[in-house]
Amino acid sequence: MEKTYSIINITDLTNIDFSQVYETNQNTIIKSIDESKFVIKYITEPSFITNKTVTPVQTLTHSEVLELLATSAWNQLTP
């Protein structure tokens, strides 16, 4: 099964149940350069998204998240 990637506002970090996603805690997430957003990945949509406790800014496929992470908003090495 393919993983789904969701971009979440950092203000929702405390609402993430890490037992439902591949990241193990807030120290293992990928953050945007300005630290306003972060990425989570999962196969089954987590209940915190289903019940709308957390609303993703964007939901992406693997190839789409790779494109996003290569941008200057997410990668300091990108000009």
C-alpha positions in Angstrom: 0.0 0.0 0.0 1.1 3.5 -0.7 1.7 6.0 2.0 -0.2 9.3 2.1 1.6 12.5 3.2 -0.1 15.3 4.9 1.2 18.8 5.5 0.0 20.1 8.9 0.2 23.5 10.6 2.7 23.5 13.5 -0.1 24.7 15.8 -1.7 21.3 15.4 1.4 19.4 16.6 0.0 18.7 20.0 -3.1 17.1 18.4 -1.0 14.4 16.6 -1.4 10.9 17.9 2.0 9.5 16.9 0.8 5.9 17.3 -1.3 6.4 14.1 1.5 7.7 11.9 5.0 6.7 10.8 6.7 9.4 12.8 7.4 8.4 16.4 7.3 11.8 18.1 7.7 15.5 17.5 11.4 15.1 17.2 11.1 12.9 14.1 8.9 15.1 11.9 10.1 17.1 8.9 9.4 20.8 9.4 9.4 23.6 6.9 12.3 26.0 7.0 10.1 28.6 8.8 8.8 25.9 11.1 5.2 26.8 10.4 4.3 23.4 8.9 5.4 19.8 9.2 4.8 16.5 7.3 3.3 13.2 8.6 2.9 10.0 6.7 0.4 7.2 7.0 -1.3 4.4 5.2 -4.7 4.5 7.0 -6.0 8.0 7.6 -5.5 8.8 11.3 -8.6 9.4 13.5 -7.4 12.9 14.3 -7.8 13.8 10.6 -11.0 11.7 10.2 -12.7 13.4 13.1 -11.4 16.8 12.0 -9.3 17.5 15.1 -6.5 18.2 12.6 -7.2 19.5 9.1 -4.2 19.1 6.7 -3.1 22.1 4.7 -2.3 19.7 1.9 -2.4 15.9 1.3 0.1 14.5 -1.1 1.4 11.3 -2.8 5.0 10.2 -2.4 6.2 11.9 -5.6 4.3 15.1 -4.7 5.9 15.3 -1.3 9.3 14.8 -2.7 8.7 17.8 -5.1 7.5 19.9 -2.2 10.5 19.0 0.1 12.9 20.0 -2.7 11.5 23.6 -2.6 13.2 26.5 -0.8 10.4 26.5 1.8 11.4 23.1 2.9 15.1 22.7 2.0 17.8 25.2 2.8 20.0 23.9 0.0 17.5 24.9 -2.7 18.2 28.3 -4.1 
